[in-house]
């Protein structure tokens, strides 16, 4: 059984709707998916991210995040992207099938990219902000 984890009821509803839209068969060959629903993460979000830039490429910080076109990797979990919902040019909601510690679940995560691409924010439903900074190219994230 899969669980849907996210930052509250609104993210969960959006994630379920997006996932259902993306996986439902089209009514006719002429039908199309909404333009804000995709199957891959936009390129400007790709990369390695960390709340402490000095700890990029290490396993010292559990804020480590790697986004690629078709996967999301956190410190202790990761997996394939199922659907991405865009809101404007700098905000996405990713629905991914994550695995970690022997479990698998669907998760919804929102990411807001800064205008200059130097950091990504993961806003919480309570108004909190969680900032991760882009790691320099070539800094591989180590796992212990």
C-alpha positions in Angstrom: 0.0 0.0 0.0 1.3 3.5 -0.9 1.1 6.5 1.3 0.9 10.1 0.1 3.2 12.3 2.1 3.4 16.1 1.6 3.1 19.4 3.4 -0.6 19.3 4.1 -4.0 18.7 2.6 -3.7 21.2 -0.3 -0.5 19.6 -1.6 -2.0 16.1 -1.3 -5.1 17.1 -3.2 -3.1 18.8 -6.0 -0.7 15.8 -6.2 -3.6 13.3 -6.5 -5.3 15.3 -9.1 -2.1 15.8 -11.1 -1.1 12.2 -10.8 -4.6 11.1 -12.0 -4.6 13.6 -14.9 -1.2 12.4 -16.0 -1.9 8.7 -15.8 -5.5 8.7 -17.1 -6.0 7.5 -20.7 -6.9 10.3 -23.1 -10.6 10.4 -24.2 -9.6 10.8 -27.9 -6.4 11.1 -30.0 -7.1 14.8 -30.3 -7.3 15.4 -26.6 -4.2 16.8 -24.8 -2.9 17.1 -21.3 -2.9 20.4 -19.5 0.2 22.4 -20.4 1.1 22.8 -16.7 1.4 19.0 -16.2 4.6 17.3 -17.2 6.5 14.0 -16.7 9.9 15.5 -16.1 11.5 18.1 -13.9 12.3 21.3 -15.8 16.1 21.6 -16.5 16.6 24.8 -14.5 15.7 22.8 -11.3 18.3 20.0 -12.0 21.2 19.7 -9.7 22.4 19.1 -6.2 21.2 21.2 -3.4 22.0 21.6 0.3 21.0 23.9 3.1 24.7 24.4 3.9 26.8 25.0 0.7 30.0 24.2 2.5 28.7 20.6 3.0 27.9 20.0 -0.7 29.5 16.7 -1.7 29.5 15.3 1.8 27.2 13.2 3.9 27.3 15.7 6.8 23.9 17.3 6.2 20.6 15.5 5.8 19.2 18.4 3.7 20.9 17.0 0.6 18.7 17.0 -2.4 19.4 15.9 -6.0 16.9 16.7 -8.8 17.2 15.2 -12.3 14.8 15.1 -15.2 13.2 11.9 -13.9 14.2 11.4 -10.3 14.3 13.1 -6.9 16.9 12.0 -4.2 16.8 13.1 -0.6 19.3 12.1 2.1 17.7 8.8 2.9 15.1 8.3 0.2 14.6 8.8 -3.5 12.9 7.5 -6.6 11.3 8.2 -9.9 9.2 11.3 -10.7 5.7 10.4 -11.6 4.4 13.8 -12.5 5.3 17.5 -12.3 2.8 20.3 -12.0 4.1 23.8 -12.9 2.8 27.1 -11.5 4.6 29.8 -13.4 8.2 29.6 -14.4 9.8 29.1 -11.0 7.5 26.9 -9.0 6.8 23.1 -9.3 5.1 20.4 -7.4 6.7 17.0 -7.9 4.9 13.7 -7.2 7.5 11.0 -6.9 7.4 7.4 -5.8 10.0 7.4 -3.1 11.7 4.4 -1.4 13.8 4.3 1.7 14.3 2.2 4.8 12.4 -0.7 3.3 9.2 1.3 2.4 7.8 2.9 -0.7 5.3 5.7 -0.9 4.0 8.5 -3.1 5.2 12.0 -2.0 4.3 15.5 -3.1 7.0 18.2 -2.7 6.8 21.8 -3.8 10.0 23.6 -4.9 10.3 27.4 -5.7 13.4 28.3 -7.6 15.1 31.7 -7.0 15.1 34.1 -10.0 18.9 33.7 -10.3 18.8 29.9 -9.8 21.1 29.9 -6.8 18.7 28.4 -4.3 15.4 26.5 -4.1 12.8 27.0 -1.4 10.5 24.2 -0.1 7.7 26.2 1.5 5.6 24.6 4.3 1.9 24.9 4.7 2.5 26.8 7.9 4.4 29.5 6.1 7.9 28.2 6.9 10.6 28.4 4.4 13.3 25.7 3.9 16.1 27.0 1.6 18.6 24.7 -0.1 21.5 26.3 -2.1 22.7 25.0 -5.5 25.9 23.0 -5.2 28.7 23.7 -7.6 28.9 21.4 -10.6 31.1 18.4 -10.0 30.5 18.2 -6.3 29.1 14.7 -5.9 26.9 14.0 -3.0 28.5 11.2 -0.9 26.3 8.7 0.9 27.4 6.8 3.9 
